[in-house]
Amino acid sequence: MTETGPEEAAHAHARALIAGDFGAAVRAMTPDALAKAMQVGNMSWTVTGYELTPQGQDGDDYLFSIAYQTDLGPLSLRYRLRDIGGEWKVVDIERSA
């Protein structure tokens, strides 16, 4: 991804899911984040829209809430992004209430 900041990277990840560009979505995540994404199901649902809300910073990490609209109903997730080697990567994903 060529984004310059964490919020742009989070938006690009969500847009990749909507576009069905799972290659781009996977490249934007660490292996641990990908494993967690598969557990919460957001890799298999058809995403039709999203709303991203910045949640602040925790050390070097940036936190975001993303409310996805999917073919199976809403899916709310919390993302943690970190600059890894000059690229913003999703390093953690968890389902939120």
C-alpha positions as CSV (number, residue, x, y, z in Angstrom):
1,M,0.0,0.0,0.0
2,T,1.2,3.5,-0.6
3,E,-0.7,5.4,2.1
4,T,1.1,7.9,4.1
5,G,-0.5,7.4,7.5
6,P,-2.4,4.9,9.6
7,E,-5.9,6.2,9.0
8,E,-5.4,6.2,5.2
9,A,-4.1,2.6,5.5
10,A,-7.1,1.6,7.6
11,H,-9.4,3.0,4.9
12,A,-7.5,1.3,2.1
13,H,-7.8,-2.0,3.9
14,A,-11.6,-1.6,4.3
15,R,-12.0,-0.5,0.7
16,A,-10.0,-3.6,-0.4
17,L,-12.4,-5.8,1.4
18,I,-15.4,-4.1,-0.3
19,A,-13.7,-4.4,-3.7
20,G,-13.1,-8.1,-3.1
21,D,-9.3,-7.5,-3.4
22,F,-8.3,-10.0,-0.7
23,G,-4.7,-10.0,-1.9
24,A,-4.4,-6.3,-1.0
25,A,-6.2,-6.8,2.3
26,V,-4.0,-9.7,3.3
27,R,-0.8,-7.8,2.3
28,A,-1.9,-5.1,4.7
29,M,-1.9,-7.4,7.7
30,T,0.6,-9.3,9.7
31,P,0.3,-13.1,9.9
32,D,-1.1,-12.8,13.4
33,A,-3.7,-10.3,12.3
34,L,-4.7,-12.5,9.4
35,A,-5.3,-15.4,11.7
36,K,-7.5,-13.3,14.0
37,A,-9.4,-11.9,11.0
38,M,-10.2,-15.5,9.9
39,Q,-11.5,-16.3,13.4
40,V,-13.9,-13.4,13.5
41,G,-15.2,-14.2,10.0
42,N,-14.5,-11.0,8.2
43,M,-12.5,-12.7,5.4
44,S,-15.4,-14.8,4.3
45,W,-18.3,-12.3,4.5
46,T,-19.3,-10.0,1.6
47,V,-18.5,-6.5,2.8
48,T,-20.7,-3.8,1.3
49,G,-19.8,-0.7,3.3
50,Y,-18.0,0.5,6.4
51,E,-17.6,3.4,8.9
52,L,-14.2,4.0,10.4
53,T,-13.7,5.8,13.7
54,P,-10.2,6.7,15.0
55,Q,-9.8,5.6,18.6
56,G,-6.5,7.2,19.4
57,Q,-2.9,6.0,19.9
58,D,-1.4,3.4,22.1
59,G,2.4,3.9,22.1
60,D,3.4,3.5,18.4
61,D,0.1,1.8,17.5
62,Y,-3.0,3.5,16.1
63,L,-6.4,2.2,17.0
64,F,-9.5,2.3,14.9
65,S,-13.1,1.0,15.2
66,I,-14.5,-0.2,11.9
67,A,-18.2,-1.0,11.6
68,Y,-18.6,-3.1,8.4
69,Q,-21.9,-3.7,6.7
70,T,-22.0,-7.3,5.3
71,D,-24.3,-9.7,3.6
72,L,-24.7,-11.4,7.0
73,G,-25.4,-8.2,9.0
74,P,-23.2,-5.7,10.8
75,L,-19.6,-6.7,11.9
76,S,-17.8,-4.3,14.3
77,L,-14.1,-4.7,14.7
78,R,-11.2,-3.0,16.4
79,Y,-8.0,-2.6,14.4
80,R,-4.5,-1.9,15.7
81,L,-2.1,-0.5,13.0
82,R,1.6,-0.2,13.3
83,D,4.4,1.1,11.1
84,I,6.4,-2.0,10.1
85,G,9.4,-1.4,7.9
86,G,7.9,1.8,6.5
87,E,4.4,0.3,5.8
88,W,1.3,0.6,8.0
89,K,0.1,-2.9,8.8
90,V,-2.9,-4.2,10.7
91,V,-1.2,-6.0,13.6
92,D,-4.3,-7.0,15.6
93,I,-8.1,-7.4,15.0
94,E,-10.7,-8.1,17.5
95,R,-14.5,-8.2,17.4
96,S,-16.2,-5.4,19.4
97,A,-19.6,-5.5,20.9
